């Protein structure tokens, strides 16, 4: 996300997922993101899903 200079709200909007879901994960209120959300976020950031959480 930071490599591609995306903010959480911008990233979520580009991926078509609720920004609240991204914020819940980043703040620890959500333990894991669903696989479909991970796919959408990875696509929006133009990376492989495996590389998202390195």
Secondary structure, DSSP 8 states (H G I E B T S, - for coil): -TTTT--HHHHHHHHTS-HHHHHHHHHTSSS---HHHHHHHHHHHTS-GGGTT-
